[in-house]
Amino acid sequence: MSVFDRFEKRIEGAVNGVFARAFKGDVQPVEIAARLQKELDSKAQILSRHRRLVPNEFVIELSQHDYDRLTPYGKKLTAEIIPELRGHAGNMGYEFNGPIMLHFDLDEDLPTGRFNVSSEAVAEVDGSAGVAAEPVTTGSLRRTRLVLEVNGMRHPLNPPGFTIGRGSDADLRINDPGISRRHARVQVGGSGLDLTYTITDLGSTNGISVNGERVRSAELRDGTRIEIGNTRMLVHAPSGQ
């Protein structure tokens, strides 16, 4: 059995039992995992005779249908795939120069059942040095201005914004008992490069925290941390933008 076949069998056993029924006929997690393994193989850069550098940050672009179906499982899917990528890298003598990160993005032009993968080898930042290491780029990632990242899923912050909540009428639904049915609204104003971003509490039971402080409304920018219920979110401009 080839290395690829063994990888596919492992990931199939790890995640397909959980997701097969939910994603029948759509993008399957094993397909994503196998594509990421191929991404490692195709982007490996030789460092020495026995060492090769591979990407550690991946963007998986999905159709609207597949994105909506995968969003609730983002954290689980990421937790299952990353160990398999580490195992494959170990078998092949690959090296990552930072933690493995998976991001799921929406591409409204993609048809259901199709997805794209792009990647970068991003150097880990050494906080003690006081400066960020330059990333080693192995692929060109398609980026948005700012995104709201929730459980590994990226939600572009485009005008006019969206509501966050647990109920079916929320634009961004999060299955968290600490989140109200209509909990908060992210507002995006302006146009072009001159955009403003704010988050406002919609009268929720448990409120919202921004950068560790309880607020009713707050401006959002790159690096803003948000806590709603038991869910943590991050506003950021993806590297390479």
N, C-alpha and C positions, 0 to 999 in steps of 0.2 A: 504494500500500500504506500502511495507517495505521501510526501509531507503535506501536500495540499489536501489529499483525501483524509488524512488523519486529523488535520485541523478542522475540516468541514464536519467530520463525524463528532469531534469533541464539542464544537459550538452547537451543532444540531441537538445533541443530547442535553446541553446546558440550557438552551433557551427555547427551542422549538416546542417543547412540551407545554410551556407557559403561553406561547403566543400563537401556535398554529391555528387554533380555532378562531381567534380574534382576527387573524390576518389572512384567512383563506382567500386565495385569488388575488391578494394584494402583495406589496413588498414584504418578503419574509426576512426575519432577523438573520437567518443563516446566509441569505444572499448578501446582506450588508456586511456580515462578519467575513465572508469569503472575499468580498471586494476589498476590504481593508487589508486582509492578508496579502492580496495581490499588489496593493498599493505599497506595502512594505517591500515586497520583492522587486517591484519595478523602480522604486526610488532609492534603493540602497546605494550609498556612496562609499567607495573603498577608502578606508583610513590607513589600513596596513594589511598585511597578508591575511590575518585572521580577524580583522575588525572592520565592520561596515556600519555607517551611520544611516539611520532610517527616520522617517517622519514620526513625530509624537503628537501632533495636533491634526485632527481630521474634521472636515466639514462634510456632512452628508445632506445633500439637497434632495427634498422630497416633494412630490406633487401635493396639492391641497388635500386631497382625500387621504393619502398615506400619512401626511404630516398630522392631520387631525386624529388619525387612528393610533399613531405611535406616541403622540404627546403624553398621554397618561402613563406610559410605560418607560419614559425616557431614563429615569434613574435605574430601574431594574435592568433594562437592556444594556446600559453602559456598564453596570457592575458585573454583568455576565461576560461581556465581550472583552473588556480590558485584560483580565487574566489570561484569556486565550491568546491575545496578541503578545503579551509578555512571554508566554510559553513558546510560541512560534519564533519569536525573536531570539530566545535563548537557544533553541535548537539550531537556528541558522547562523548564530554568531553575530546577530545584529545588536546595535547599541542605540539607545535613546539618549539625547542630551537634555531631557526634561521629562516631567510627568506626562503620561498619556492622557489626552483630552479628546473627547468626542462631542461634536456639536451638531444638532439637527436643525437645518434651516429650511424655510419654505421657498420653493420655486414654482410660482403659479403657472409657468409655461410648460412644466413637465406633465406628461399624461400619467394617469394612475398606473401603478406597477413599475414605473421607471424611476431611477434615482441616479444622482451624480455624486462622486467623491473627489475631493481635493485635499491637499495635505501640505504641511510645512514641518520642518525640523526646527523647533523653537527652543533656544537655549534657556536653561533655568536661570532665574535671577538670583544672584548671591546678595542677599540683603546686607550682609556685613561689609561689603565692599562699597556700598553707597551708590553704585551705578548699575545699570541694567546691561547684561550681555547682549550683543547684537545677535539677532536670530539668523540661522542658516536656512535660507529659503530653498525648498525643493519643489514647490508648486505654487501656482498663483491662485489664491483663494478669492472668491467673489464675496465682497463685503458690503454691509450696509453702514450708514453713519453711526447710529447707536442701536444696540439691541438690549432687550431685557432677557436675561438668562435665568430659566427656572428649571431645576432638575435636569440640567444638560440640554434643554431645548431653548433655542434662540428665537425670540419674537421681535421682529424688526419694529423700531419705534418710528412709524410713519404717521403723518397727519391723517385723520384728526386724533388718533389714539384709540384706546379700547378700555373696556371695563374688565375688572378682575373679580372673580367670585366663585362660589361653589354651585350656584344655581344654573339651570339650563339656559337662562337668558343672558348670562355673562359671556363676553367675547372670549376671554381667556378663563377656562374652567379649571379649577384646581381642587382635587379631592382631598380636602384637609378639613377635619371637623372644627378647627379653630377659625376657619374662614367663613364669613357670612355669605349669603346667596348673592348679594351684590355688595362687595366689600369696598372696592376702591376704583378710581378711574385714573388712568394715565392719559394726560392731555398733551398732544403735540401740536404746536402752533407755528405759524410762519411758513416760509417756502424756501426752496433752494437749499443753500448752505446756512441760512439764517433761521434756524429752528430753535424753539424753546420747548422744554420738557418739564412737566410737573406731575405730581401724584396727589390725589385728593381723597380723603376718607369719605365714603358715602353713607356715613352714619352706622358703621359696622359695630358689632358687639365688642370685639377685642382690639379694634384700632389698628394703626400701622406704626412701625418704627422705621426711621430713616437714619442710617449711620449711628444706630444705637440710641436715638432719641425719639420719644413718642411725639407725633405731630398730627395735625389735622390736614396740612397741605405742605408740600415742600418741592423745591426745584430739584430736578434730576440732572446729573452730569456724569461723565465718564468716571467710573469707580464708585458710584453711589450704591450702598448696600441697603436693601429693604427687607424687613421682616413682617410677614402677615401670617397670623396664626402660628403654625409650626414650620412654615415654609420660608426659606431664605432665597432672595433674588439678588441679582447683580446687574447693574446697568454698566455697559462698557462698549468701547469701540474695538472690535476684534483686531488682533495684531495683523499688520500687513495692509491696513486700510489706507 
